[in-house]
């Protein structure tokens, strides 16, 4: 399933791409974790996106 993402370039222009998720992972301990996703854009660029999570104090 293709999804859309909008990327803001250094020039200030925004470009919309379609992408597919090609991977995912999980790192860390039970108190602090990081989920990461690998996506492939329609222009061939590959990105890894990291989402840190912290438990409530």
C-alpha positions as CSV (number, residue, x, y, z in Angstrom):
1,X,0.0,0.0,0.0
2,X,1.5,3.3,-1.0
3,X,1.2,6.3,1.3
4,X,2.1,10.0,0.9
5,X,4.7,12.1,2.7
6,X,5.5,15.8,2.3
7,X,9.1,16.8,2.6
8,X,10.3,20.4,3.1
9,X,13.5,21.1,1.1
10,X,16.3,23.4,2.2
11,X,15.1,25.9,-0.4
12,X,11.7,26.1,1.5
13,X,9.8,24.3,-1.3
14,X,7.6,21.4,-0.2
15,X,7.4,18.2,-2.3
16,X,4.9,15.4,-1.9
17,X,6.1,11.8,-2.5
18,X,4.5,8.5,-2.4
19,X,6.3,5.8,-0.4
20,X,6.2,2.2,0.8
21,X,7.4,1.0,4.2
22,X,10.2,-1.6,3.6
23,X,11.2,-2.3,7.2
24,X,10.8,-1.7,10.9
25,X,12.8,-2.2,14.0
26,X,12.8,-1.7,17.8
27,X,15.7,-0.8,20.0
28,X,16.2,-0.1,23.7
29,X,15.2,-1.2,27.1
30,X,11.7,-1.5,28.7
31,X,12.0,2.1,30.0
32,X,13.3,3.8,26.9
33,X,12.7,2.5,23.5
34,X,13.1,3.6,19.9
35,X,11.0,2.4,17.1
36,X,12.3,2.9,13.6
37,X,10.8,2.5,10.1
38,X,12.5,2.3,6.7
39,X,10.6,3.9,3.8
40,X,11.3,4.0,0.1
41,X,10.1,7.0,-1.8
42,X,8.9,7.0,-5.4
43,X,12.1,8.8,-6.5
44,X,14.3,6.0,-5.1
45,X,15.4,7.7,-1.9
46,X,15.5,5.6,1.2
47,X,15.0,7.0,4.7
48,X,15.0,5.6,8.2
49,X,12.7,7.5,10.6
50,X,13.2,7.1,14.4
51,X,10.5,7.6,17.0
52,X,11.8,7.7,20.6
53,X,9.4,6.6,23.3
54,X,9.8,7.2,27.1
55,X,7.6,5.7,29.8
56,X,5.9,8.1,32.2
57,X,7.9,9.2,35.2
